[in-house]
Amino acid sequence: MPEIAWGAILSAVLMAFVVGFCPGAAIRLIVRIYPPGHPRRQEIRGELGVVERKWRLVWVFEQLELALFEGLPLRLWKRDTWREPGIKPLTYNQLAREFTIWGFKDWFPSDRYLRRVARQNGLTEKQVERLVKLYHEVDDAH
């Protein structure tokens, strides 16, 4: 009776799992990062079948990178507010103090997002413009 090469069998099963199951399962999780109804959700799932098997794992990691840096901000900014229910809005003075201490670029890639958060916190247009001016001054100082 021949010896069973358990190492080869285990390697084959592991390879089938990594190459066959993991890319599809990972893509199904990755597309959930995008907001519901976003066209990239169906587009990414459709592209998986087109990518050659030898490049699928690399492609999946590229999609993860895109989803984290493009999909996650869309999901966060699509919400009405960052705040948890029951937390009071921030005042202009609180926002200005926090942003001058910690820096704006760490929180906001552009002043467009700063404007949105400021408006969500109930600031007037005059206060929003003062924050944007402060945004550019602090950014230049850092």
N, C-alpha and C positions, 0 to 999 in steps of 0.2 A: 504494500500500500504506500503511495507516495506521501511525502511530508507536505503539510499545508504551510504555505508561506503566508503566515498571518500578517507579517509586516507589509507585504505587497497588497494583500486584500484590504487592510486598513488604509493604506496609502490611496488605493483606488477609490474607496468609499469617501475618504476625506477630500480627494480631488473632485469627485462628482458633487459633493456637497458645496465646496468652495466655488467651483465653476458653474454649477447648474442652479443651485438653490439660492445662494447668497446674493448674487447681483439682482435678481428679481425681488427678493424680500427687502433688500436695502433700498431699492428704488421705490418700492411701495411706501416705505417709511420716509424717505427723503421728500417725496412729493407732498407729504402731509405738512411739510414746513411752509409751503406756499399757501396763501389764503384760499378758502373754498371758492371754486369757480374760476380760478386763475388759469389761463390757457396753458401755462407751462406744465401743469399737472398731467394733462392728457398727452401733451407733446413729449415729455420725458418718457412716459410709459411706452409710447409708440416707438420712440427712438431705440429703446432697449433691444428690440428684435432685429434692428438693422445693423447694429454695431457687431463687428466680428468678435467671435468668442475670445480670441487671444487678447483683445483690447478691452473687454467688458469691465474687468476689475478697475483698470485705470480710468475708464469712462465713468464708472459709478462714483469714484472718488472726485472726479471733476464736477459731477453733478451735485455732490454733497457740498463742495466748496461754493458753487453757484447758489445753491439753495440757502446756505448759511449767510452769504453776503448780499444776496438779492431778495430771496424769498422771506427770510426772517424779518428784515426791516419793513417789507410790505405788510406782513402780518401784524407787526407791532404798530405801525402807523395807521393801519386800517381801523384799529380800535378807536372808539370815541375818545378814550382817555387812557393815560398810563396808570392813573390812580386806581387803587382798590376801592370798592364801594365803602362809603363811610369816612374816607380820609378827606380832610378839608383841602380845598385848592391852595396852591402856593401864592403868596403875594409877590408883587414886583420886587420888594426889598429882599425877600427870601431868595428868589431866583437870582437876582443880581449878586447877592453875597456869595451864594454857592458857586456861581459860574466864575466869579473873579478869583475865588479860592482854588477851585479845581480846574479851571480852564474850560473853554467852550468846546474845543476840538475833540476833547475826550467824550463829550456827550453828543455833539451834533456835527455831522460832516459838512453841513451848510446852514446858512441862516434861514433857509426855507423851513427846516424842521424846527428850529428855534421859534419861529413865528407861530407854527402850528401848536406847539406845546404851550406857548405863552397865551394864545387865544383860548386853548382848552382850559387853562387855569383862570379864565375870566379877566385877563388884563385888557385895558383899553388900547386902542390903536396907538395913542401917544406913548404909553408905557411899552408897547411892543417895539416901536421904533427906537426908544431909548435903549432897550435891551439889545437890539440889533447893532446899534452904534457901539454899545459896550462890547458886544461880541467881536467886532472888528478891532477895537482898541486893545482888548485883552489878548486877542490872537496875535496882534503885532508885538505886544510886550513879551509874550512867551517866546 
